[in-house]
Amino acid sequence: YLARSFSFGINYGDLYASIGPTAKYAPYVYYGTRRMAPNKYMDRIAKHAQPDINRHFQQANEQIVREIAKI
C-alpha cells in the first residue's frame, strides 16, 4: 500500500512541486519507532531518481533559453 500511495502536487504560484507517500503510516516507516528501525526509503528513491530529475531540469532550461532567444 505504501508504494501505491505515492502522489504528487504542483503549484504554479511559487513553482512548488512535491512527491511522496500519502499513507498515514509512512512517517513511522521512514523514521522508525521504538520497536521498528527506520527505513529511509525516500532517500533511496531520491538517489535513484536524481539522473532523471537532472535531465528534466536541463531540458526545461534549454527550452527556456530557446524561447528567450526568440524575443
C-alpha positions as CSV (number, residue, x, y, z in Angstrom):
1,Y,0.0,0.0,0.0
2,L,2.8,2.4,0.8
3,A,4.4,2.1,-2.6
4,R,1.0,2.6,-4.3
5,S,0.2,5.6,-2.2
6,F,2.7,8.0,-3.8
7,S,1.1,11.1,-5.2
8,F,2.4,14.4,-6.5
9,G,1.4,18.0,-6.2
10,I,2.3,21.0,-8.3
11,N,1.6,24.7,-7.6
12,Y,2.5,27.3,-10.3
13,G,2.3,30.3,-7.9
14,D,5.8,29.8,-6.5
15,L,6.9,26.9,-8.7
16,Y,6.4,24.3,-6.0
17,A,6.3,20.6,-6.7
18,S,6.4,17.6,-4.4
19,I,6.0,13.8,-4.5
20,G,5.6,11.5,-1.6
21,P,3.5,8.8,0.0
22,T,0.0,9.6,1.3
23,A,-0.3,6.5,3.5
24,K,-0.8,7.7,7.1
25,Y,1.8,5.3,8.4
26,A,4.6,6.5,6.0
27,P,6.4,8.6,8.6
28,Y,6.5,5.7,11.0
29,V,8.2,3.5,8.4
30,Y,10.6,6.2,7.4
31,Y,11.6,7.5,10.8
32,G,11.0,4.3,12.7
33,T,9.5,3.8,16.1
34,R,10.7,2.4,19.4
35,R,10.0,-1.1,18.1
36,M,11.0,-0.7,14.5
37,A,14.2,0.6,12.9
38,P,13.9,3.4,10.4
39,N,13.6,2.5,6.7
40,K,14.9,5.6,4.8
41,Y,13.1,4.6,1.5
42,M,12.7,8.2,0.4
43,D,16.5,8.7,0.4
44,R,16.9,5.7,-1.9
45,I,14.1,6.8,-4.2
46,A,15.6,10.3,-4.5
47,K,19.1,9.0,-5.2
48,H,17.7,6.7,-7.9
49,A,15.6,9.4,-9.5
50,Q,18.4,12.1,-9.5
51,P,19.6,11.5,-13.0
52,D,16.0,11.8,-14.4
53,I,15.4,14.9,-12.4
54,N,18.6,16.5,-13.6
55,R,17.7,15.6,-17.2
56,H,14.2,17.2,-16.9
57,F,15.7,20.4,-15.4
58,Q,18.3,20.5,-18.2
59,Q,15.6,20.1,-20.9
60,A,13.4,22.8,-19.3
61,N,16.4,25.1,-19.0
62,E,17.3,24.6,-22.7
63,Q,13.7,25.2,-23.7
64,I,13.6,28.5,-21.7
65,V,16.8,29.7,-23.3
66,R,15.4,28.9,-26.8
67,E,12.2,30.8,-26.0
68,I,14.2,33.8,-24.7
69,A,16.4,33.8,-27.8
70,K,13.3,34.2,-30.0
71,I,12.5,37.6,-28.3
